[in-house]
Amino acid sequence: MKKIAFTAIACAAALSLSACGKSEDATEAAATDNVEMPAEELPAVDTSAAAAPVEAPAADATPLSAEDAARNAADSAAAAAADVKKAAADAAADAEKKM
């Protein structure tokens, strides 16, 4: 269980650091988009006909047992751990290429 927690924390740290990547050109100012449109320019579409019907969830769906839920969680954690190991190996290989 500690390995899964450590892997999850390492994955979160790696993703948060990758989100802070450098910017090549930060001198461009952000431009705001004006999404307002006069009513005369709006397309003539009946909005009630354009909406797709939404199906209600099945009433007879049975919830997962605790055992199935635990198995699904373990499978998800194992897949995440494998992804983190692969990403770490790729990062190490890239770091060695740069040296």
Backbone as JSON Lines, residues from 0, in Angstrom:
{"i":0,"aa":"M","n":[0.83,-1.18,0.0],"ca":[0.0,0.0,0.0],"c":[0.87,1.25,0.0]}
{"i":1,"aa":"K","n":[2.01,1.19,0.68],"ca":[2.89,2.35,0.72],"c":[3.48,2.62,-0.66]}
{"i":2,"aa":"K","n":[3.72,1.55,-1.42],"ca":[4.28,1.73,-2.76],"c":[3.28,2.45,-3.66]}
{"i":3,"aa":"I","n":[2.01,2.11,-3.51],"ca":[0.98,2.74,-4.33],"c":[0.87,4.22,-3.98]}
{"i":4,"aa":"A","n":[0.9,4.53,-2.69],"ca":[0.82,5.92,-2.26],"c":[2.03,6.7,-2.75]}
{"i":5,"aa":"F","n":[3.21,6.1,-2.63],"ca":[4.43,6.76,-3.09],"c":[4.38,6.99,-4.59]}
{"i":6,"aa":"T","n":[3.91,6.01,-5.33],"ca":[3.81,6.12,-6.78],"c":[2.82,7.22,-7.16]}
{"i":7,"aa":"A","n":[1.7,7.28,-6.47],"ca":[0.71,8.31,-6.76],"c":[1.28,9.7,-6.48]}
{"i":8,"aa":"I","n":[2.0,9.86,-5.39],"ca":[2.61,11.15,-5.07],"c":[3.67,11.51,-6.09]}
{"i":9,"aa":"A","n":[4.48,10.54,-6.49],"ca":[5.52,10.8,-7.49],"c":[4.9,11.19,-8.82]}
{"i":10,"aa":"C","n":[3.82,10.53,-9.18],"ca":[3.13,10.85,-10.43],"c":[2.55,12.27,-10.38]}
{"i":11,"aa":"A","n":[1.94,12.62,-9.27],"ca":[1.38,13.96,-9.12],"c":[2.48,15.02,-9.16]}
{"i":12,"aa":"A","n":[3.6,14.74,-8.53],"ca":[4.72,15.68,-8.55],"c":[5.28,15.85,-9.96]}
{"i":13,"aa":"A","n":[5.41,14.76,-10.68],"ca":[5.93,14.83,-12.04],"c":[4.98,15.62,-12.94]}
{"i":14,"aa":"L","n":[3.69,15.39,-12.8],"ca":[2.73,16.13,-13.61],"c":[2.7,17.61,-13.26]}
{"i":15,"aa":"S","n":[2.83,17.92,-11.97],"ca":[2.81,19.33,-11.58],"c":[4.06,20.05,-12.06]}
{"i":16,"aa":"L","n":[5.2,19.35,-12.06],"ca":[6.42,19.98,-12.57],"c":[6.38,20.13,-14.08]}
{"i":17,"aa":"S","n":[5.79,19.18,-14.76],"ca":[5.73,19.3,-16.21],"c":[4.77,20.42,-16.62]}
{"i":18,"aa":"A","n":[3.81,20.74,-15.79],"ca":[2.89,21.84,-16.09],"c":[3.59,23.19,-15.97]}
{"i":19,"aa":"C","n":[4.71,23.24,-15.29],"ca":[5.45,24.48,-15.1],"c":[6.57,24.63,-16.12]}
{"i":20,"aa":"G","n":[6.41,24.06,-17.29],"ca":[7.44,24.11,-18.32],"c":[7.74,25.53,-18.75]}
{"i":21,"aa":"K","n":[8.92,25.7,-19.35],"ca":[9.33,27.04,-19.76],"c":[8.55,27.5,-20.98]}
{"i":22,"aa":"S","n":[8.47,28.8,-21.12],"ca":[7.77,29.41,-22.24],"c":[8.82,30.0,-23.16]}
{"i":23,"aa":"E","n":[8.71,29.72,-24.43],"ca":[9.69,30.22,-25.4],"c":[9.53,31.72,-25.65]}
{"i":24,"aa":"D","n":[8.28,32.2,-25.74],"ca":[8.05,33.6,-26.06],"c":[6.95,34.14,-25.13]}
{"i":25,"aa":"A","n":[7.37,34.75,-24.05],"ca":[6.41,35.27,-23.09],"c":[6.12,36.74,-23.32]}
{"i":26,"aa":"T","n":[6.61,37.32,-24.41],"ca":[6.4,38.75,-24.62],"c":[5.05,39.05,-25.24]}
{"i":27,"aa":"E","n":[4.41,38.05,-25.85],"ca":[3.11,38.29,-26.44],"c":[2.06,38.44,-25.35]}
{"i":28,"aa":"A","n":[1.28,39.48,-25.46],"ca":[0.21,39.69,-24.48],"c":[-0.97,38.79,-24.83]}
{"i":29,"aa":"A","n":[-1.63,38.33,-23.82],"ca":[-2.8,37.49,-24.05],"c":[-3.92,38.34,-24.59]}
{"i":30,"aa":"A","n":[-4.56,37.87,-25.65],"ca":[-5.65,38.6,-26.27],"c":[-6.97,38.02,-25.79]}
{"i":31,"aa":"T","n":[-7.87,38.89,-25.4],"ca":[-9.18,38.41,-24.99],"c":[-10.05,38.23,-26.2]}
{"i":32,"aa":"D","n":[-10.85,37.21,-26.19],"ca":[-11.78,36.97,-27.28],"c":[-13.14,37.5,-26.88]}
{"i":33,"aa":"N","n":[-13.76,38.22,-27.78],"ca":[-15.09,38.74,-27.52],"c":[-16.09,37.74,-28.09]}
{"i":34,"aa":"V","n":[-16.8,37.07,-27.21],"ca":[-17.74,36.05,-27.66],"c":[-19.16,36.57,-27.75]}
{"i":35,"aa":"E","n":[-19.35,37.82,-27.44],"ca":[-20.69,38.38,-27.53],"c":[-21.05,38.61,-29.0]}
{"i":36,"aa":"M","n":[-22.29,38.34,-29.33],"ca":[-22.75,38.48,-30.71],"c":[-24.13,39.12,-30.69]}
{"i":37,"aa":"P","n":[-24.36,40.09,-31.54],"ca":[-25.69,40.69,-31.59],"c":[-26.72,39.64,-32.02]}
{"i":38,"aa":"A","n":[-27.95,39.82,-31.59],"ca":[-29.01,38.85,-31.88],"c":[-29.29,38.75,-33.37]}
{"i":39,"aa":"E","n":[-29.03,39.81,-34.12],"ca":[-29.29,39.77,-35.55],"c":[-28.34,38.82,-36.27]}
{"i":40,"aa":"E","n":[-27.15,38.57,-35.69],"ca":[-26.14,37.74,-36.34],"c":[-26.23,36.27,-35.92]}
{"i":41,"aa":"L","n":[-27.08,35.95,-34.97],"ca":[-27.19,34.57,-34.52],"c":[-27.8,33.69,-35.6]}
{"i":42,"aa":"P","n":[-27.37,32.46,-35.73],"ca":[-27.97,31.57,-36.73],"c":[-29.39,31.21,-36.32]}
{"i":43,"aa":"A","n":[-30.22,31.01,-37.31],"ca":[-31.62,30.68,-37.06],"c":[-31.75,29.18,-36.87]}
{"i":44,"aa":"V","n":[-31.65,28.7,-35.61],"ca":[-31.74,27.29,-35.29],"c":[-32.66,27.14,-34.09]}
{"i":45,"aa":"D","n":[-33.54,26.19,-34.18],"ca":[-34.41,25.89,-33.04],"c":[-33.57,25.15,-32.0]}
{"i":46,"aa":"T","n":[-33.31,25.77,-30.87],"ca":[-32.41,25.17,-29.88],"c":[-32.96,23.9,-29.27]}
{"i":47,"aa":"S","n":[-34.28,23.76,-29.19],"ca":[-34.83,22.54,-28.62],"c":[-34.64,21.36,-29.56]}
{"i":48,"aa":"A","n":[-34.63,21.6,-30.87],"ca":[-34.42,20.53,-31.83],"c":[-32.95,20.18,-31.96]}
{"i":49,"aa":"A","n":[-32.05,21.14,-31.66],"ca":[-30.62,20.91,-31.82],"c":[-30.04,20.07,-30.69]}
{"i":50,"aa":"A","n":[-30.68,20.08,-29.54],"ca":[-30.15,19.35,-28.39],"c":[-30.38,17.85,-28.57]}
{"i":51,"aa":"A","n":[-29.34,17.07,-28.29],"ca":[-29.46,15.61,-28.39],"c":[-30.18,15.08,-27.15]}
{"i":52,"aa":"P","n":[-31.01,14.08,-27.31],"ca":[-31.68,13.52,-26.13],"c":[-30.68,12.83,-25.21]}
{"i":53,"aa":"V","n":[-30.89,12.96,-23.93],"ca":[-30.01,12.37,-22.94],"c":[-30.72,11.16,-22.33]}
{"i":54,"aa":"E","n":[-30.03,10.03,-22.34],"ca":[-30.61,8.82,-21.79],"c":[-30.4,8.78,-20.28]}
{"i":55,"aa":"A","n":[-31.4,8.35,-19.57],"ca":[-31.3,8.2,-18.13],"c":[-30.53,6.92,-17.82]}
{"i":56,"aa":"P","n":[-29.8,6.9,-16.71],"ca":[-29.09,5.67,-16.35],"c":[-30.08,4.54,-16.08]}
{"i":57,"aa":"A","n":[-29.63,3.34,-16.33],"ca":[-30.49,2.18,-16.14],"c":[-30.85,2.03,-14.66]}
{"i":58,"aa":"A","n":[-32.13,1.82,-14.4],"ca":[-32.59,1.7,-13.02],"c":[-32.22,0.34,-12.43]}
{"i":59,"aa":"D","n":[-31.98,-0.64,-13.28],"ca":[-31.69,-1.98,-12.78],"c":[-30.19,-2.24,-12.63]}
{"i":60,"aa":"A","n":[-29.36,-1.21,-12.78],"ca":[-27.91,-1.39,-12.65],"c":[-27.56,-1.74,-11.2]}
{"i":61,"aa":"T","n":[-26.8,-2.78,-11.03],"ca":[-26.42,-3.21,-9.68],"c":[-25.07,-2.6,-9.34]}
{"i":62,"aa":"P","n":[-24.91,-2.11,-8.12],"ca":[-23.63,-1.53,-7.73],"c":[-22.58,-2.64,-7.58]}
{"i":63,"aa":"L","n":[-21.34,-2.24,-7.7],"ca":[-20.24,-3.2,-7.54],"c":[-20.15,-3.66,-6.09]}
{"i":64,"aa":"S","n":[-19.77,-4.9,-5.94],"ca":[-19.52,-5.38,-4.58],"c":[-18.2,-4.76,-4.11]}
{"i":65,"aa":"A","n":[-17.97,-4.83,-2.83],"ca":[-16.73,-4.28,-2.27],"c":[-15.52,-4.98,-2.85]}
{"i":66,"aa":"E","n":[-15.66,-6.26,-3.09],"ca":[-14.55,-7.04,-3.64],"c":[-14.25,-6.6,-5.08]}
{"i":67,"aa":"D","n":[-15.29,-6.39,-5.88],"ca":[-15.09,-5.93,-7.26],"c":[-14.53,-4.52,-7.3]}
{"i":68,"aa":"A","n":[-15.02,-3.67,-6.42],"ca":[-14.52,-2.29,-6.36],"c":[-13.05,-2.27,-5.97]}
{"i":69,"aa":"A","n":[-12.66,-3.11,-5.02],"ca":[-11.26,-3.19,-4.6],"c":[-10.39,-3.73,-5.73]}
{"i":70,"aa":"R","n":[-10.91,-4.71,-6.46],"ca":[-10.15,-5.27,-7.58],"c":[-9.97,-4.22,-8.67]}
{"i":71,"aa":"N","n":[-11.02,-3.46,-8.96],"ca":[-10.91,-2.39,-9.96],"c":[-9.91,-1.33,-9.53]}
{"i":72,"aa":"A","n":[-9.94,-0.97,-8.26],"ca":[-9.0,0.03,-7.75],"c":[-7.57,-0.48,-7.82]}
{"i":73,"aa":"A","n":[-7.37,-1.75,-7.49],"ca":[-6.02,-2.32,-7.55],"c":[-5.53,-2.37,-8.99]}
{"i":74,"aa":"D","n":[-6.4,-2.73,-9.92],"ca":[-6.01,-2.76,-11.33],"c":[-5.64,-1.37,-11.83]}
{"i":75,"aa":"S","n":[-6.41,-0.38,-11.43],"ca":[-6.13,1.0,-11.83],"c":[-4.8,1.48,-11.24]}
{"i":76,"aa":"A","n":[-4.56,1.14,-9.99],"ca":[-3.31,1.54,-9.35],"c":[-2.12,0.85,-10.0]}
{"i":77,"aa":"A","n":[-2.27,-0.42,-10.36],"ca":[-1.18,-1.15,-11.01],"c":[-0.89,-0.55,-12.38]}
{"i":78,"aa":"A","n":[-1.94,-0.17,-13.1],"ca":[-1.74,0.46,-14.41],"c":[-1.06,1.81,-14.26]}
{"i":79,"aa":"A","n":[-1.45,2.58,-13.25],"ca":[-0.81,3.88,-13.01],"c":[0.65,3.71,-12.64]}
{"i":80,"aa":"A","n":[0.95,2.71,-11.82],"ca":[2.33,2.45,-11.43],"c":[3.17,2.06,-12.64]}
{"i":81,"aa":"A","n":[2.62,1.26,-13.52],"ca":[3.34,0.87,-14.73],"c":[3.6,2.08,-15.61]}
{"i":82,"aa":"D","n":[2.62,2.96,-15.72],"ca":[2.8,4.19,-16.5],"c":[3.89,5.08,-15.91]}
{"i":83,"aa":"V","n":[3.92,5.18,-14.58],"ca":[4.94,6.0,-13.92],"c":[6.32,5.4,-14.13]}
{"i":84,"aa":"K","n":[6.42,4.08,-14.01],"ca":[7.73,3.42,-14.22],"c":[8.22,3.67,-15.64]}
{"i":85,"aa":"K","n":[7.32,3.57,-16.61],"ca":[7.71,3.79,-18.01],"c":[8.13,5.24,-18.21]}
{"i":86,"aa":"A","n":[7.39,6.17,-17.63],"ca":[7.73,7.59,-17.77],"c":[9.07,7.89,-17.12]}
{"i":87,"aa":"A","n":[9.33,7.27,-15.96],"ca":[10.61,7.48,-15.29],"c":[11.76,6.91,-16.11]}
{"i":88,"aa":"A","n":[11.55,5.74,-16.7],"ca":[12.59,5.15,-17.54],"c":[12.85,6.0,-18.78]}
{"i":89,"aa":"D","n":[11.79,6.52,-19.37],"ca":[11.94,7.4,-20.54],"c":[12.67,8.68,-20.17]}
{"i":90,"aa":"A","n":[12.33,9.24,-19.01],"ca":[12.99,10.47,-18.56],"c":[14.47,10.23,-18.28]}
{"i":91,"aa":"A","n":[14.78,9.07,-17.68],"ca":[16.18,8.74,-17.41],"c":[16.95,8.56,-18.71]}
{"i":92,"aa":"A","n":[16.33,7.93,-19.69],"ca":[16.99,7.74,-20.98],"c":[17.22,9.08,-21.66]}
{"i":93,"aa":"D","n":[16.24,9.98,-21.59],"ca":[16.41,11.3,-22.18],"c":[17.5,12.1,-21.48]}
{"i":94,"aa":"A","n":[17.57,11.96,-20.16],"ca":[18.6,12.67,-19.4],"c":[20.0,12.16,-19.76]}
{"i":95,"aa":"E","n":[20.11,10.85,-19.97],"ca":[21.41,10.3,-20.34],"c":[21.82,10.74,-21.74]}
{"i":96,"aa":"K","n":[20.84,10.9,-22.63],"ca":[21.16,11.37,-23.99],"c":[21.67,12.8,-23.98]}
{"i":97,"aa":"K","n":[21.16,13.61,-23.06],"ca":[21.54,15.02,-23.0],"c":[22.92,15.21,-22.38]}
{"i":98,"aa":"M","n":[23.39,14.23,-21.64],"ca":[24.71,14.37,-20.98],"c":[25.82,14.11,-21.92]}
